[in-house]
Structures are given as C-alpha cells and as structure tokens.
Amino acid sequence: MATSSEIGQIGKSSGQGRIRRITLPFRRWPVFSIVVISLLVFGGLFAPWLAPHEHELPNLRTRHLPPSFTDSGSGFLLGTDSLGRDVLSRIIYGARVSLIVAGVTLAISGTAGTLLGLVSGYYGGWVDELIMRIVDIKLALPFILLGMVLVIVLGRSFAVLVGILAFWFWSGFARQVRGEVLALKETDYVSLAKVAGASGPRILARHILPGVVNTVVVVGTLLVGSVILAEAGLSYLGVGVPPPTPAWGSMVSAGRIYVTHAWWISVFPGIAIALTVLAVTFLGDWLRDRFDPRLRQIE
C-alpha cells in the first residue's frame, strides 16, 4: 500500500506531466510570434474594414480624448491624438505601413545582398575584396545621419525611405551568404560540377544558391524587427513616412510633448512597435534553430 509521501509524489508528477503537455506547443512552436504577426498581417490587409474611425482627417473637437477604458473614457478605445484622430485606427493603418516598408526593403536588400554574397564568396580575389570593403565602409557610416542627409537632398518620400533602408540592410545578407558560399564551394558536388564543365553562374544558381536559401530566410526574418525599428526611428525624427500617412514612429514622436496629460498618444504605438519586434525576433530565433541542425533541441 502506497504511503502518503508516495501518493504526494505521484500527484506532483502527474501535475507536472499535465503542465508539460499544456506548455509543449508553446515550447515547440512560436505561438506568441504567430499570434502577433497574424494580427499584424490581418490588420494591415483589412485596415479599411477594421478601423473604427477616420485615421487621417483631423477633428479638433475630439482632440486628446482619453481611452474608453479609463475613468474619464470616451467613445474611442485607445483615445485620440492632438488633432482628434483615433489612435486605434492610426495604429491599424500603421501596421500596413510597417508591413509594406519591411517587405519592400527586405525584398530589395535581400536580393542585392544575396547576389553580392554569392559572387563575393565564389569568385574571391579582388571581387571579394571590393565587395567586403564596401560593406566595411557602409558599417562605418552613422545610419541616422545618413538618413537625414539623404532625405534633405532627395526629399521626403516613401521611395527615398525604402532606398535608405535597403542600402543599409543589404550588407547583413551579403556577409552571411558569403560565409555560407565559402564553405559550400569546397563540397564534392560543386567540384564535380566544375569537372563537368558547368559555368560559374550555373554553379551559383543550380548548386550553391539552394544551399543558402535557409540562411537568407533566417537573416531576413531576424532583420524584420530591425527594419521596423529603423523606419520608426526615422519617422520619429521626421524623415520617415511623409504625413498624414500614419506611421508608428511618427505617432510616438507626435505624442511626446503631450505625454504628461495625453500619454496614450505615444504609449500605444510604442507598445505596437515593441510587440512586433519581439514577435519577429522570436520567430527568427525559432527558424534559426529549425534550419540549423546543430542548434536543434531534443524535446
């Protein structure tokens, strides 16, 4: 017959087993990232139908109304800004802006960086030296100062913003892809392709590029958060997305002088930025663990 201590141990083990089964999906899959990114994408795609109020036209009669859940709440869930525009609606439309900026930026910088990394790692010599020195020069430039100067020279527009961000982030792809190519070009199947008479571009496209796709996906995912933060930083300084288009960074900037009596103008866009960056960073870490067998954890 089991003693009371043994019964207690059995009950404790059973409780731990239930907790482990409940938390297993959260440890095996990036549930937090999936939920946040899904909400972000859903909000960005269906912003015209989800936004409860007008997001661009000002209405000074409703300026600085507090969120509806506060003691002196209004009919606006997250309150209104200094021009009477609904903060929630602008955050929803700001998600669309962040998605477009991040997607276009990473498409351009990822393509350019991957191509340059392939060429640099495979051909080596002066080509590799030239590309890597350009990367070093780029890394020595101050991003904020560079962005402000280019906006002053070229003007403030969506195309200029994307161009600045793409120029800044291509080097991350180039360095990682170059490192992978240096290892892949010494493999047997690449050597056999050379013996068979395959040209350099064909070897890069057919034999080496498939081997670096996982790296490109992981790097791109990890850089999404950095792109969103960079866009928010430029918008905060007034050189990002031109008004009246809502951008999370410009919303934080617009509310900073009212933070003592209208804190919701800056706080809620800041929370949106923080949650989005955390979600994509966790997703990037998860993808890196999945794609790299050396980092996989045995459950």
C-alpha positions as CSV (number, residue, x, y, z in Angstrom):
1,M,0.0,0.0,0.0
2,A,1.4,3.4,-1.0
3,T,2.3,5.9,1.7
4,S,1.1,9.4,1.9
5,S,4.5,10.7,0.7
6,E,4.5,8.4,-2.3
7,I,0.9,9.4,-3.2
8,G,2.1,13.1,-3.0
9,Q,5.0,12.4,-5.3
10,I,2.6,10.6,-7.8
11,G,0.2,13.6,-7.7
12,K,3.1,16.0,-8.2
13,S,4.5,14.1,-11.1
14,S,1.0,13.9,-12.6
15,G,0.6,17.6,-12.2
16,Q,3.9,18.3,-13.8
17,G,3.1,16.0,-16.7
18,R,-0.2,17.9,-17.4
19,I,1.6,21.2,-17.3
20,R,4.3,19.9,-19.6
21,R,1.6,18.6,-22.1
22,I,-0.1,22.0,-22.0
23,T,3.0,24.1,-22.5
24,L,4.6,21.7,-25.1
25,P,3.1,23.6,-28.1
26,F,4.3,26.9,-26.7
27,R,7.9,25.4,-26.4
28,R,7.8,23.6,-29.7
29,W,6.2,26.4,-31.8
30,P,6.5,30.2,-31.7
31,V,2.9,30.7,-30.6
32,F,3.4,34.3,-29.4
33,S,5.1,35.2,-32.7
34,I,2.4,33.5,-34.8
35,V,-0.4,35.3,-32.9
36,V,1.2,38.8,-33.0
37,I,2.3,38.5,-36.7
38,S,-1.1,37.1,-37.7
39,L,-2.8,40.1,-36.1
40,L,-0.4,42.5,-37.7
41,V,-0.9,41.0,-41.2
42,F,-4.7,40.8,-40.7
43,G,-4.9,44.3,-39.5
44,G,-2.7,45.6,-42.3
45,L,-4.7,43.8,-45.0
46,F,-8.1,44.7,-43.8
47,A,-7.4,48.1,-42.2
48,P,-10.3,49.9,-44.1
49,W,-12.8,47.5,-42.6
50,L,-11.3,47.1,-39.2
51,A,-10.5,50.8,-38.4
52,P,-13.4,52.1,-36.3
53,H,-12.9,55.8,-37.2
54,E,-11.2,58.1,-39.8
55,H,-7.4,57.9,-39.5
56,E,-6.2,60.9,-41.4
57,L,-8.8,63.8,-41.3
58,P,-8.4,65.9,-38.1
59,N,-11.3,66.8,-35.8
60,L,-10.2,69.3,-33.2
61,R,-13.4,68.9,-31.2
62,T,-12.3,65.4,-30.3
63,R,-8.7,66.1,-29.6
64,H,-6.9,64.5,-26.6
65,L,-9.9,62.3,-25.6
66,P,-8.7,59.6,-23.2
67,P,-9.2,55.8,-23.9
68,S,-12.6,54.4,-23.3
69,F,-11.4,52.0,-20.5
70,T,-10.2,54.9,-18.3
71,D,-12.3,56.6,-15.6
72,S,-13.0,59.6,-17.9
73,G,-13.1,57.5,-21.0
74,S,-14.6,58.5,-24.3
75,G,-16.0,56.6,-27.3
76,F,-12.5,55.9,-28.6
77,L,-11.0,52.7,-27.4
78,L,-7.4,54.0,-27.3
79,G,-8.2,57.7,-27.3
80,T,-7.4,60.4,-29.8
81,D,-4.3,62.4,-30.7
82,S,-3.7,66.1,-30.7
83,L,-5.6,66.5,-34.0
84,G,-8.6,64.5,-32.8
85,R,-7.8,61.4,-34.9
86,D,-8.5,57.9,-33.5
87,V,-5.3,56.3,-32.1
88,L,-6.5,52.8,-32.7
89,S,-7.4,53.4,-36.3
90,R,-4.0,55.0,-36.9
91,I,-2.2,52.1,-35.3
92,I,-4.1,49.7,-37.6
93,Y,-3.2,51.6,-40.7
94,G,0.4,52.0,-39.3
95,A,0.6,48.2,-39.3
96,R,0.0,48.3,-43.1
97,V,2.8,50.9,-43.5
98,S,5.2,48.8,-41.4
99,L,4.4,45.6,-43.4
100,I,4.9,47.4,-46.8
101,V,8.1,49.1,-45.7
102,A,9.6,45.9,-44.2
103,G,8.5,43.7,-47.1
104,V,9.8,46.0,-49.9
105,T,13.0,46.8,-48.0
106,L,13.9,43.2,-47.4
107,A,13.0,42.1,-50.9
108,I,15.4,44.7,-52.4
109,S,18.2,44.4,-49.8
110,G,17.8,40.6,-49.6
111,T,18.1,40.2,-53.4
112,A,21.0,42.6,-53.7
113,G,22.8,41.2,-50.7
114,T,22.4,37.6,-51.7
115,L,23.7,38.2,-55.2
116,L,26.7,40.1,-53.9
117,G,27.4,37.5,-51.3
118,L,27.3,34.7,-53.8
119,V,29.6,36.5,-56.2
120,S,32.0,37.5,-53.4
121,G,32.2,34.1,-51.8
122,Y,32.5,32.1,-55.0
123,Y,34.9,34.2,-57.1
124,G,37.1,35.6,-54.3
125,G,40.1,37.6,-55.2
126,W,39.7,41.3,-56.0
127,V,35.9,40.9,-56.4
128,D,35.6,39.6,-52.8
129,E,37.9,42.3,-51.5
130,L,36.0,45.1,-53.3
131,I,32.6,44.0,-52.0
132,M,33.7,43.4,-48.5
133,R,35.4,46.8,-48.3
134,I,32.2,48.4,-49.4
135,V,30.5,46.5,-46.6
136,D,33.1,47.9,-44.1
137,I,32.6,51.4,-45.4
138,K,28.8,51.1,-45.0
139,L,29.2,49.8,-41.5
140,A,31.3,52.8,-40.6
141,L,28.5,55.3,-41.6
142,P,26.1,56.6,-39.0
143,F,22.7,55.4,-40.0
144,I,20.6,58.3,-38.6
145,L,22.9,61.0,-40.0
146,L,23.0,59.3,-43.4
147,G,19.2,59.0,-43.5
148,M,18.7,62.7,-42.6
149,V,21.2,63.9,-45.2
150,L,19.7,61.8,-48.0
151,V,16.2,63.0,-47.1
152,I,17.3,66.6,-47.2
153,V,19.0,66.1,-50.5
154,L,16.4,63.8,-52.2
155,G,13.2,64.9,-50.5
156,R,10.9,63.0,-48.1
157,S,9.0,60.2,-49.8
158,F,8.2,56.5,-49.5
159,A,10.7,55.6,-52.2
160,V,13.5,57.5,-50.6
161,L,12.8,55.8,-47.2
162,V,12.8,52.4,-48.7
163,G,16.0,53.2,-50.6
164,I,17.8,54.3,-47.4
165,L,16.7,51.2,-45.5
166,A,17.6,48.8,-48.4
167,F,21.0,50.4,-48.7
168,W,21.5,49.9,-45.0
169,F,20.5,46.3,-44.6
170,W,21.9,44.6,-47.8
171,S,25.2,44.1,-46.1
172,G,23.7,41.7,-43.5
173,F,22.6,39.3,-46.2
174,A,25.9,39.7,-48.1
175,R,28.1,38.8,-45.2
176,Q,26.1,35.8,-44.1
177,V,25.7,34.4,-47.7
178,R,29.4,34.9,-48.4
179,G,30.3,32.8,-45.3
180,E,28.0,30.0,-46.5
181,V,29.4,30.1,-50.0
182,L,33.0,29.8,-48.8
183,A,32.0,26.5,-47.2
184,L,29.7,25.2,-50.0
185,K,32.1,25.8,-52.9
186,E,34.6,23.3,-51.4
187,T,32.0,20.5,-51.3
188,D,32.2,17.5,-53.6
189,Y,29.1,18.2,-55.7
190,V,30.4,21.7,-56.6
191,S,33.8,20.2,-57.5
192,L,32.0,17.6,-59.7
193,A,30.0,20.4,-61.4
194,K,33.2,22.2,-62.2
195,V,34.7,19.0,-63.7
196,A,31.6,18.5,-65.8
197,G,32.2,21.9,-67.3
198,A,29.5,23.9,-65.6
199,S,30.0,27.7,-65.7
200,G,30.3,29.8,-62.7
201,P,26.8,31.4,-62.9
202,R,25.2,28.0,-63.4
203,I,27.0,26.5,-60.4
204,L,25.9,29.5,-58.3
205,A,22.3,29.2,-59.5
206,R,21.8,25.5,-59.5
207,H,24.2,24.2,-56.8
208,I,25.1,26.9,-54.3
209,L,22.0,29.1,-54.2
210,P,19.7,26.3,-52.9
211,G,22.2,25.7,-50.1
212,V,22.0,29.3,-48.8
213,V,18.2,29.8,-49.1
214,N,17.7,28.8,-45.4
215,T,20.3,31.3,-44.3
216,V,18.6,34.0,-46.3
217,V,15.2,33.2,-44.8
218,V,16.5,33.3,-41.3
219,V,18.5,36.5,-41.8
220,G,15.5,38.2,-43.4
221,T,13.2,37.2,-40.6
222,L,15.7,38.4,-38.0
223,L,16.0,41.7,-39.8
224,V,12.3,42.4,-40.0
225,G,12.4,43.8,-36.5
226,S,15.5,45.9,-37.2
227,V,13.8,47.4,-40.3
228,I,10.6,48.3,-38.4
229,L,12.7,49.9,-35.7
230,A,14.8,51.8,-38.2
231,E,11.7,53.1,-40.0
232,A,10.2,54.0,-36.7
233,G,13.4,55.9,-35.7
234,L,13.4,57.8,-39.0
235,S,9.7,58.6,-38.7
236,Y,10.2,59.7,-35.1
237,L,12.9,62.2,-36.3
238,G,10.5,63.5,-39.1
239,V,12.4,62.0,-42.0
240,G,10.4,58.8,-42.5
241,V,6.9,58.2,-44.0
242,P,5.5,61.6,-45.1
243,P,2.4,62.8,-43.3
244,P,-0.6,62.4,-43.0
245,T,0.1,58.7,-43.6
246,P,0.2,57.1,-40.1
247,A,3.5,55.5,-39.1
248,W,4.1,54.2,-35.6
249,G,7.3,56.1,-35.2
250,S,5.8,59.5,-36.2
251,M,2.8,58.7,-33.8
252,V,5.3,58.3,-30.9
253,S,7.0,61.5,-31.9
254,A,3.8,63.4,-32.2
255,G,2.7,62.5,-28.7
256,R,6.0,63.0,-26.9
257,I,5.1,66.7,-25.9
258,Y,1.8,65.6,-24.5
259,V,3.0,62.6,-22.6
260,T,2.2,64.1,-19.2
261,H,-1.6,64.6,-19.9
262,A,-2.2,62.5,-23.0
263,W,0.1,59.6,-22.5
264,W,-1.9,57.2,-24.8
265,I,-0.8,59.1,-28.0
266,S,2.8,57.7,-27.6
267,V,2.3,54.7,-25.4
268,F,0.1,52.6,-27.6
269,P,2.1,53.0,-30.8
270,G,5.2,52.2,-28.7
271,I,3.7,49.0,-27.5
272,A,2.8,48.1,-31.0
273,I,6.4,48.5,-32.1
274,A,7.8,46.6,-29.1
275,L,5.4,43.6,-29.6
276,T,6.0,43.4,-33.3
277,V,9.8,43.5,-32.9
278,L,9.7,40.9,-30.1
279,A,7.4,38.6,-32.2
280,V,9.6,38.7,-35.4
281,T,12.8,38.3,-33.3
282,F,11.4,35.2,-31.6
283,L,10.3,33.8,-34.9
284,G,13.7,34.4,-36.4
285,D,15.3,32.6,-33.5
286,W,12.9,29.7,-33.9
287,L,13.6,29.4,-37.6
288,R,17.4,29.5,-37.0
289,D,17.0,26.6,-34.5
290,R,14.9,24.6,-37.0
291,F,17.1,25.2,-40.1
292,D,20.4,24.6,-38.3
293,P,20.7,21.0,-37.1
294,R,23.5,22.0,-34.7
295,L,21.1,24.2,-32.8
296,R,18.1,21.9,-32.6
297,Q,17.0,20.9,-29.1
298,I,15.7,17.4,-28.5
299,E,12.4,17.5,-26.7
